[in-house]
Structures are given as structure tokens and as C-alpha cells.
């Protein structure tokens, strides 16, 4: 894969664009492309140079090292591209991976564990920093319904207008395919209660969407996946592919709501936001309209959360994880109510959680252990046999240990001596 990196340098804009091509273009085509790009103020940057958004992290490399964190090779001050002098292309090397989000970086600790960083402006992002600290200060053992991403530490580089927030190493929630309906049920349960937890504190997230939910799912893999947007199938050090070893059923994981950059704290949940609403999704009727009037941000959150569920279960647009799923019609009424075009007819998140609990408690064991299948997908006999064999084994193991716990409680010895 040949990689082209472009830097925009116009009179009133400054941004970086990274584009990947699946084919190698001819020099004549590239020459023509260069002329077109030059005519609109876009110039190419050498693949051996850091992008403008990456320079910050290189400059903070030593500061982070002093605090026990090590960045990947690309962001070391003495970095030299590993593909130079070899037959490899930059896309085949770990240090050829650029950042998909310049504000977010990963690192390893001295003990070998991994973390994520996010740089936030001390003044412009002060509310996000404050909310993140406050929500992280809540005892999660006492309040397990807190699914806001924890701020493990907030570092303050000297002579810098940014702070660096340290968070757990999280991955996309869809990175591992859901195996059973029960696994999907647990995903929805956690993100519903997480948003309710925020609403109970009179905090509206105001940017609930597909990519503002992450999973603490590294434990499912043979090796931590690379954080790159298109490289998550590779090991973090690019030494090979990472494999999924466990399912969510055998190795339960937690999901987190992230990005409080648009969040606000209000005096009550009935208060209307006086700021221009955003909402995280373009199909929320009271948000994306010309001269949008003040609206209730908590009900916008409900719509946007419903949109996440709808996108995963009922969206007919095919993609890597989308496309309608079989067997989830029991969610249709709740999701439709959450996305009601009249905000006043939507349930509150408290009502959503209560109704959802009634729904999943009414599902049978067989329903919960049924496979997640996309409409139109052929679920072959062999695949079905493997799936149900796994489920039967797990059910048998659960029955076995339930019996053993009862016997232990009754004082029945493990060695049945006559």
C-alpha cells in the first residue's frame, strides 16, 4: 500500500490530511496530481517527516519518559524511519503509522502496561478536564454504573498550554464481533446505565455517538492490538497479527463513554441548553436545523443513544459492523421511543434503563445464547453446530459449579469417602 501525506497551508486554514491508496500510481499521474494540489494551496510532505499534529508528542517525549511513560519509536527525538534502506514501504512498518487523531496517543508504562493520552487545552478544555476529574473521583466499586472513561492522571508539561490526560488503553467496542445476543444485551446495559449515571448528576454528555464509546477489551486478545484506525488487526509492535482468544461471554469486559468536550452540567434535567446544540448525530430533529432553538440536552442524549442502538441493530446500510441483525425485534419499540421526533414523548434515561431491564429479563436462556447474525448472512450448519456446542458446554459448566457451591455451603467434602 503506497501512502501519501498532504499538508494544507492556505491563507485561512491549517490542517493535515492523510490519504492511503491501494494502488501505486504512475509518475505521470502523480505529477498531474501534484500540479492540481499545488494550484489550490496543498503541498506534499515527505513520508519520512512527522505530521504537524505529531510534533507535539515528539516534543513531550522526554517529559513523559520522566513520568514513567514511553512513546512508540516514531515519536522519539532521534527517530529514523525503519523502512529506509530496505525494500519495505512505510505502510509495512509500525513507525510508518500516523495518528488518526492528533490529540490522542498511546504509550507503555515502565511495568509494561499500556495507556492512552489525550492532550487538552488548559483554558479551552477546562470544563472537560474538570468533569473528567470529578467523574474519575467516584468510587467505581461503590458505583459500578459509572462508565465514564477514568482519568488515571493529569500531567502538566512545563511552559505548555496543554495538559496530558492519562487513560486506560481502550479499543473500539466493535473490534471483536459479538458472539451471542446476550453479549449485545450486556453492551447496551452498560452504556445505558453509564449515560443514566451522568444524567443523575445533571451532566449531559451532548456528543453520544458510535465512536464515543470504547471498550476495555485488550484481555480478549493474544497481544494488545495496534491503536491505528486501520491497523487494529496487527500487534502493537507490528511483529504480526493479533488474535482474538476469548469471547465476551468467557471474559466479560467493560465499556466506557468518552469525550466530554461538549458536555455540560445543569441545575436540573428539565433545564434547556442556551448554547447551540450539537448532539453527536445529524438526524436529531431539534438539533440540526437552521437557527436551532434552545432544547433539552438530556433528551437529545436519549435520541443519540437510541441512534447508536438503531445503527447497530436495524440500520440497512452495510458496513463492517452495520446491517440489520436478526432476532432483535424485542428492542424495536424502545429504540423507536428513544428516537421519537417529539422530544417530550421520549423516555428519560431512567425510564429507558427500567424498560430495558424488563425486556432482557424476559428473554430465555436460549435466546440470550443465540448467535448474532446479520440479515442476509448465511449461517452455515457447521458454524451453527460449533456455536451451539460452545453454548451447551458453558451451560453444563455453569450447572456443575452451581452444584459444587451448594455442596461446599452444606459442608459436603470434595472427596466422597465411603
Rosetta blueprint (number, residue, H / E / L):
1 X L
2 X E
3 X E
4 X E
5 X E
6 X E
7 X E
8 X E
9 X E
10 X E
11 X L
12 X L
13 X E
14 X E
15 X E
16 X E
17 X E
18 X E
19 X E
20 X E
21 X E
22 X L
23 X L
24 X L
25 X L
26 X L
27 X H
28 X H
29 X H
30 X H
31 X H
32 X H
33 X H
34 X H
35 X H
36 X H
37 X H
38 X H
39 X H
40 X L
41 X L
42 X E
43 X E
44 X E
45 X L
46 X L
47 X L
48 X L
49 X L
50 X L
51 X L
52 X H
53 X H
54 X H
55 X H
56 X H
57 X H
58 X H
59 X H
60 X L
61 X H
62 X H
63 X H
64 X H
65 X H
66 X H
67 X L
68 X L
69 X E
70 X E
71 X L
72 X L
73 X H
74 X H
75 X H
76 X L
77 X L
78 X L
79 X L
80 X L
81 X L
82 X L
83 X L
84 X L
85 X L
86 X L
87 X L
88 X L
89 X L
90 X H
91 X H
92 X H
93 X L
94 X H
95 X H
96 X H
97 X L
98 X L
99 X L
100 X L
101 X L
102 X L
103 X L
104 X E
105 X E
106 X E
107 X E
108 X E
109 X E
110 X L
111 X L
112 X L
113 X L
114 X E
115 X E
116 X E
117 X E
118 X E
119 X E
120 X E
121 X E
122 X L
123 X L
124 X L
125 X L
126 X H
127 X H
128 X H
129 X H
130 X H
131 X H
132 X H
133 X H
134 X H
135 X H
136 X H
137 X L
138 X L
139 X L
140 X L
141 X L
142 X L
143 X L
144 X L
145 X L
146 X L
147 X L
148 X E
149 X L
150 X L
151 X L
152 X L
153 X E
154 X E
155 X E
156 X L
157 X L
158 X L
159 X L
160 X L
161 X L
162 X E
163 X E
164 X E
165 X E
166 X E
167 X E
168 X E
169 X L
170 X L
171 X E
172 X E
173 X L
174 X L
175 X L
176 X L
177 X L
178 X L
179 X L
180 X E
181 X H
182 X H
183 X H
184 X H
185 X H
186 X H
187 X H
188 X H
189 X H
190 X H
191 X H
192 X H
193 X H
194 X H
195 X H
196 X H
197 X H
198 X H
199 X H
200 X H
201 X L
202 X L
203 X E
204 X E
205 X L
206 X L
207 X L
208 X L
209 X L
210 X H
211 X H
212 X H
213 X E
214 X E
215 X E
216 X E
217 X L
218 X H
219 X H
220 X H
221 X E
222 X L
223 X L
224 X L
225 X E
226 X L
227 X L
228 X L
229 X L
230 X L
231 X L
232 X L
233 X L
234 X E
235 X E
236 X L
237 X L
238 X L
239 X L
240 X L
241 X E
242 X L
243 X L
244 X E
245 X L
246 X L
247 X L
248 X L
249 X L
250 X L
251 X L
252 X L
253 X L
254 X E
255 X E
256 X E
257 X E
258 X L
259 X L
260 X L
261 X L
262 X L
263 X L
264 X E
265 X E
266 X L
267 X L
268 X L
269 X L
270 X L
271 X L
272 X L
273 X E
274 X L
275 X L
276 X L
277 X L
278 X L
279 X L
280 X L
281 X L
282 X L
283 X L
284 X L
285 X L
286 X L
287 X L
288 X L
289 X L
290 X L
291 X L
292 X L
293 X L
294 X L
295 X E
296 X L
297 X H
298 X H
299 X H
300 X H
301 X H
302 X H
303 X H
304 X H
305 X H
306 X H
307 X H
308 X H
309 X H
310 X H
311 X H
312 X H
313 X H
314 X L
315 X L
316 X L
317 X L
318 X L
319 X L
320 X L
321 X L
322 X L
323 X L
324 X L
325 X E
326 X L
327 X L
328 X L
329 X H
330 X H
331 X H
332 X H
333 X H
334 X H
335 X H
336 X H
337 X H
338 X H
339 X L
340 X L
341 X L
342 X L
343 X H
344 X H
345 X H
346 X L
347 X L
348 X L
349 X H
350 X H
351 X H
352 X H
353 X H
354 X H
355 X H
356 X H
357 X H
358 X H
359 X H
360 X H
361 X H
362 X L
363 X L
364 X L
365 X H
366 X H
367 X H
368 X H
369 X L
370 X L
371 X E
372 X L
373 X L
374 X E
375 X L
376 X L
377 X L
378 X L
379 X L
380 X L
381 X H
382 X H
383 X H
384 X H
385 X H
386 X H
387 X H
388 X H
389 X H
390 X H
391 X H
392 X H
393 X H
394 X H
395 X H
396 X H
397 X H
398 X H
399 X H
400 X H
401 X H
402 X H
403 X H
404 X H
405 X H
406 X H
407 X H
408 X H
409 X H
410 X L
411 X L
412 X L
413 X L
414 X L
415 X L
416 X L
417 X L
418 X L
